[in-house]
Each structure stands twice: as structure tokens, then as C-alpha cells.
């Protein structure tokens, strides 16, 4: 039988595979006319229901009430992240959006460093690695945003009639890149802001349910002046995509990643993120007939190298801090 650590690695791979499916189904739903606000609203309705049931079985009800009273502004970043990500996905491609997601840890580190929540010692190797990784990640994001390049791998085989994204203009591509950058920044801010909340109220499932429920309330406010037709779900494929996004994309994936953070730490969880890009690229070429372009390969590769440099720097920092703690003289 597999050890707990072996099962964790298997589940983390499964989480990336599942989220790649979310990318594909979401892209199909958006291509058929689903509005990003409507998709976000219905997705969080499903996710809050599923997570709420799980939280009711496993966690304290009192925790949910206290989070609701004291930390309402925090969850706005989740709504911004989801709406902007879907808007960016609509204007670009699943491969591009997935590659951009790899820059989220980089933006998280930059925000934390600017707020002085992350220490950086340029005289130590770990500090140099973190700066190097952050710069690489930002450069990779810039390459993804401004350069598409020629088609490297053309999708000739498809089992779906869904149109690809070869007709997307450069202007639309840059608009999508802007929305995806905002999504990464918003989620990075959420990761930083949620840390003290979970330290005080260690109930991750309840908190996840609360953030989804809050987004259900916030999303209609953002779309108050939107046309009523934008909120309608008119096809089975749209409904299935929303159901998958809520149950799998939000509830299952977040639960697996929370378990990973609690048992092995955030570094291991973040290290599996590039795997989702590989799955998404394969699925996109088959189901969406998307071509793999040089800009996505170069920019995505630079982002991934920057991500692993940042992860390496953080792991080195932890090792050096632990070694320094063991070397402290004992007091009498």
C-alpha cells in the first residue's frame, strides 16, 4: 500500500488534471456565450453548497460565524480573481491562461515583499534565488502578454467541433493578458490576507465555503447593470461546465491543496502547478483545436523556471533558518 506521502503526491497530480479539465470546459462554455459573471455566480453557488455540507460535518459552526462577521472585505479578492480569470480566458486561450497561472506564486511573493511580510536577504543564497525567480516570472508574464509568435505545433486531430482561437486578434490577446494578470495579483493578495485568518480560525473548509458564498453575493452587485440575458444558462454544456467548476474546480481541488499545505507545506503544492499547464496544452489541442504557439512556449517556460527558482529559494531559506535555530547556544 502507498504511504500517506505517496497518496498525497498522487492526489496533487489528480488535482492538476482535474483543474485542466476545468480550463477546457470553461473555455467551451465561454465560447458558446456564457458571461464570466454568470459563470462565476453559478459556479460559486454549487461550490458553497458542496463545501458548506462538508464543513457542517467536519468543522465548527461557530468558526463560520466569526469569519463572516470580521473578515468580509477579504473575500472580495476571490471574486475579482475568478471574474478576471474567466474574462482573460475568454479573450485568449486555455493554454495561455494556464501558463499565466504559474506566475501567481511570483506575484504573491512580490506583494508580500512590498508589504514586508516576506524577508529577503540579498547576502544569502535563498534571498538571491527568490529575487531571481521573481524577476524571471515577471519577465515570462511579460513575454506571454506581448508576444504570440508562430505556430509550433498545429492541432490537426480533434474529437470536438469547438472552434479554436487562431482568429483572436493581438488586441484581444493583450486585453485577455491584462485580465489574467489582474487575476493572478488578486489571488496572490488573497493568499497573503487569508494566512492570519486561518491562523486564528483553523477551519479551511469553512473558510472556503464562506468565500464562495460571499462571491455569490458580490457577483450580482458587479453585474447590476448587465443585461438579464447574460445570466441565463441556455445549454446542457454550460450547465455541465458550471457543475464541474463548482464541484471539481473549486471544492475538490481546493480541498486536496489545503490537505497538501497542512501535511507537506505550500512549497510542494506550488511545485505541482506547472503540471496543469502540460495537461491543459494536451487537452486544448485535442478538444479545442488550439495551436501551440512559440510565445506560449517561451513565456511559459520562463515563468516555470522562475517559479522553481522561487520555490528553491524558499526551501533554502527554511533549511538555513532551521540550521541557525539548532546552532543557538543553550541558556542556563
N, C-alpha and C positions, 0 to 999 in steps of 0.2 A: 504493500500500500504506500501511496505517496505521503510524504511528511507534510506538515502544515505549510512550511515554506514552499514546497513543491506545488501544493494546491494553489497557494497564493499566486505564484508566477503563472500558472495555468489560467486562473481567473482573470488576472490582469491582461493576458493575451486575449481572452474571451471578451473583456470589456472593450478593447480596442477594435476587435472585429465587429462587435455589436454597434459601436459608435460609427464605424464606417458604413454600416447599413443605414444608420440614421442620416448620414450625409446624402446617400443616394436617394432614399425615399423622400427626404425633404426637398432635394433638388427637383425631383419629378413633380412633387406637389406644387412647388413654386412655379415651375414651367407651365403647369396646367391652369394657373391663375389664382392660386391661394395667396392671400395677402399675408405678409410677415407678421402683422399684428394679430390677425385671426389665428394663424398657426401657433403663435406664442401663447395666446389666450387659451385655446382648447388643449394644447399640449400640457400647460400647467394645471388645467382643471383635472386632467387624467392623473398627472404626477402627484398633485397634492392629495387626491383621493387615495391612491395606492400607498404613498408614504405615510399619510395620516393613519391608515389602518395598521400598517407595520409599527408605527410609533406608539399607537394605542396598546399594542400587545407587548411591546418591549421596553417602553420608556415612561417616565413620569409625566402626567398631565400638567402638573404644576410648572414644569420647565417650559412648556409651550406657552403658558400664560405669561410668564415673566419675560420671555423673549419678545412676545408680542407687544408688551407694554413699553419696554425700554429700548428696543433696537429696531424700530420700524424704518428709520431712514437708511439703514444698512442695506436692505434688500433691493433698493432701487437700482443698484449696480447690476443685479441679476437680470432685471427686466431690460435694461439698456444693452447688456451683453447679448441676450437672446434675440432681441429685435434687430440689433445692428448686425449680428452674425447672419441671420436669415436674409436680411437685405443685401449684405455682401455676397452671400451665396447665390442670390437671385441674379445679381449683376455680373458674376464671374463664372466659376465652375467649381465642382466638388473637389477636384484635385487641388486647385489653387487655394480654396478656403481651408482645406485640411492642412496644407503646407503652412499657411499663415498661423494656424492654431499652435504650431510648435514654438512660436515666438512668445506665447503667453508667459512662460516662466521668466523670460528675459525682461518683459515689461514689468512683471511682478517684482523682480529684483531691482530694477531701476527705480520704481516707485518707492520701494522700501528703503533704498539707499538715499533717495532725496528726502524722505521723511525721517532719516536717521534711525530707522528701525532695523537696518542691516548694516553690520560693521564691515568695513573694507580697509585692510591694512596693506598698502601697496608695497611694503617692505617684505611681506611674506608671499610665498608662492600661491597660497589659496586666494589672497586678495588680487594678485595679478591674473590668475585664471578666471576669476569672476568678472573682472573688468574686460578681459579679452573676450570671454564668452558673450558678454552683454553687447559689446561693440560688433562682434560677428553677427549676433542675432538681429541687431538693428540694421546692419548692412544687408543681411539677407532679406529682411522685410522690405527694405527699400528697393532691392532688385526685383522682388516679386511684384511690387507696386508699379514700377515704371517700365519693365522690360518683359515682353512676352516671347519674342524670338521665333525662329522657325519650328515647324512640327518635327519632332524627333521620332516619335512612334505614332503612326496613324492607326486609328481604330477601324479595322476593316471587318471585324467579326462582331456581331451584336445579336443578342436574343431579345432585344427590346426595340420598339419603334420610336422611343423617345428621342427627340432631336438633341444633338449635341450643342456645343457652344462656339462653334467655329465662326459664327456670324456676329459675335459680340464685338462691338466697337472698342477702340482703345479708350475712349472717354468713359464708356460704361464700365470697362475694366478698372479704371482708376477710381471711379466712384465706388465700385464694389470694394476695392482695396482700402479706401478711406473708411468705409463702414466696418470692415473686418479689423482694421487697426483699432478703431474705437471699441469694438467688441473685446479685443484682447486686453486693452487698457482697463476697461470696465471690470472684466473678470479678474484681472490682476489686483485691482483695488478691492474687490470683494474678498479675495483670498486673504489679503492683509487685514481687512477690517473684521473678518469673521473669527480670526485667531483668538483675540481676547474674549469674544463672546463664548466660544466653545471651551475656553479655559475655565470660565466661570460656570457655564451650563454645559457639561459634557454629555450632550444628547444630540449627536449628529443627525439622526433620522428625523427627530422632531424639528430641528432647525431647518433641515432640507424641506420638510413639509411646509413649514412656515414661510420660507422664501418663495416656494411655488404658489402657495395660497395668496401671498402678498402680490405676486406678479399678476395673478388672476384679477385682483382689484385694480392694480395700476395700469394694466394694458388698455382697458377700455377708456381710461382717462386720457391716455396718449392718443387714442383714436377717436376722441369725442366728435371730431369734425369729419371723420371718414365716412364714406358712403356706406349705407346699410348693406348693399350687395357685397361689400368687401368681407363681411363677417359670415357669409353663407358658405356652407360646405356642400358642394353640388355633385360630388362623385365618390364612389367607393374607394378609389385610390387615395384621395385626400383624407378620408376618414381613417383608412388603414395607416397612412403615414403619420397622422396625428396620434393614433393609438400607440403605434410603435415608439414614437418620440417620447410620449409620456411614460409608458411602462418600461421600455428598454433604455432609451436615450437618457432619460432623467433618473428614474427610480433605480433600475438595476445597476447602471454604470456608476452612479454616484455612491451607491451602497458598497460596491466592490472597491472603489477607490478609497472610500472612507475606512474600510477594513484594512486596506493596504497601508494607509497612513498610520493607523493605530498600531499595526503589528510590525511593519518594517520601515516606516518613515516616508516622508514625501519624496525623497530622492529616488527611491525605487519606483514609485508610482509615476513620477515625471519621466523616468528613463524609458518607459514603455510607450510614450506618446508618439514618437516617430513611426511606430509600427502601424498605427492607424492610418497614416499617410500612405503607406505601401498598400494596405488593404483597399483604401479609397481609390487609389490610382488604378488598381486592377479592376475593381467593380465599375469604375466610371468608364473605362474603355470598353467593357462588355455591355453594361446596361444602359449607359448614357451616350455611347459612341463619342466620348470626348477624346481628343487627341492630346498626347503628352508633348508639351512644348519646352523648348530649351530654357526659357526664363524660369519656368516652374522647377526644372531640374536643378539649375544653378542656384537660384534663390532658396529653394527648399533645402538643398544640400548645405549651403552656408548657414542657414538657420539651425539645422540639426547639429552641425559641428559646434556652433556657438552654444546650443543647448547642452551638449555633453561636456563642453569646457566649463560651463557654469555649474553643472552638476558635480563635476570632478572637483572644482574649487570648493564647493560647499562641503563635499565629503572630506576633503583635505583639511578644511577648517575644523570640522568636528573631530578628526583624528588628532590634530595638533592641540586643540583645546583639552581633549581627554588626556593626552600625554602630559600637558602642562599641569593639569589638576593632580595627576598621580605624583608629580615631582615636587609638589608643595611640601615644605617641611612641616612635620607634626609639631603642634604646640603642646607644651607641658602644662 
